[in-house]
Amino acid sequence: MMTPPPPPRTPIVVHVALAIGAFAAALLILDGRRGWLLGSSGERGDVERAAAAPTARGAAVYVWGGGGYHGGK
Amino acid sequence: MAEGQGAASRLFREPGKVESIQCPRCGGAITLKTYGASERVACPFCGSLLGPDESGALALVQAASRKRQATTLALHRRGVLDGITWEVIGICVRSVVVDGERYPWEEFFLYNPYRGFRWLVHSLSDHHWTFGQTLDAAPLQDGGSLRCHGRDFAHFQGGQATVDYVEGEFTWQVEVGDVAGTDDYVAPPLAISLEFTKGPDGQEVNRTIQRHIDAREVWRAFEPRGPKFAPVGVGMVEPNPWRPRPWFLVAWVALIIAAAIGFALQAGSKGLLEVEVPGEAASMPVVQPLHLDGPTTVEVEIRVPGLSNQWAYYEGMLVDTASEEAIGFDLEVSYYSGIDGGESWSEGADHAAVVLADVPAGDYLLQIKYGSGAELGWDLRVTRGVFLVRYGLLFALAVLFGFILPLVLGALFEHRRWLNSDHA
């Protein structure tokens, strides 16, 4: 029986895509509920307690103290 | 090195030292390689067909006078394939005619004193090459396919092959104009070719098994002097580079199962808070305590039920009560609709949401206050552990391009292969 030639080399893109797939699956499992890598963490900054103000539940109100843009039109 | 040692290590006789036999027709020198096995010799100069005589000379079988045809590999060219040195001892150009179009190919009859004979076949239509030998077993016919050595060979093409040109030595009687029925069966990278000829004892069947051989391998081995044509399209038994390997399928199935488990884990989102703010208190801030167990996503959704052709803007903060550091966000809810030119249209929705990612564990105070726009009653809903769809989309894209696309490309490759068959 004639010996078949060696199988052709798998295109490199197949290996790359498999690696990306493994990364995506790992990301989904490990970070899907946390969103560290793909989520938006919002603006982070300090706040200050404001003077007492009326609220729906009557609690104190914080005032944005800085650390980036926050709100406004 | 001693003369005797050098001679003993050679596989072939040097052409110059061989006693030449002259063509009885044109007088051209003919160097025989396999005289004992030769049934037919075609003079490379005039094309006359010669047969072995009992006297040891060559007898003229059929006189001819024609110009030598240029072939991709020259007669007596030597090359190493699979680590074995082969010499071209015969060249045969054959063709089939399909739908009025001629499809020629070159068959190079190779010889090695210790290994016997092989075929190197070059399709002049698409310049793909195969390397073959006589099949040592009779394949089982199973409907339209053959079964041989544990492989199934599917019928690819058949026809009536005509010999157009011969040159050199052959182990059977061949001459220009010979016609044989052919059928090719493929199990890439292998093929079995059956040839049917009418002999004195009835129909004869010759079986050869071939394998695909890369054109560059042939060029490296035989270093042809003429132009080197690159293969066109997909060869009859060209290996499919996109054919999924077992490891490829196992790896992707494992990844998809893992991702499915990941999706199942994402289903554990939990509602933390629902507040209805009446219209009369719409402008008052809502402040609510929250406790988060671990780094997680937090979705804040605002719904304004009565919103119509209006917008409303809200500012929010999620304040860590221990550090008094906050995550700020804003939300705009807008909904517009109408009828334009008899067509109803709408834009936006009466609700909007923002997902805050990577919120650490701790005690928080959520504060949301009305900013501007329509001052209507609104509903607030807060959920933690919300799955971000983009993670699923990323994996879906990876599956699409990494798993499905290679399968599609593999199928297209096979489709292009079979376009050249009788079953297209």
Interface residues (C-beta under 8 A of the other chain):
Chain A: M1 M2 T3 P4 P5 P7 P8 R9 T10 P11 V14 A17 L18 I20 G21 A22 F23 A24 A25 L27 L28 I29 D31 G32 R33 R34 G35 W36 L38 G39 S40 S41 G42 E43 R44 G45 D46 V47 E48 R49 A53 P54 T55 A56 R57 A59 A60 V61 Y62 W64 G67 G68 H70 G71 G72 K73
Chain B: D82 G132 Q133 D136 A137 H149 P189 L190 I209 Q210 R211 H212 I213 D214 P239 N240 P241 W242 R245 F248 A251 W252 L255 A258 A259 I261 G262 F263 L265 Q266 G268 S269 V275 V277 A281 M284 P285 V286 V287 Q288 P295 T296 T297 Y313 E315 M317 L318 V319 E324 E325 A326 I327 G328 F329 D330 V354 V355 L356 A357 D358 V359 L365 Q367 K369 G371 S372 G385 V386 F387 L388 R390 Y391 G392 L394 F395 L397 A398 V399 F401 G402 F403 L405 P406
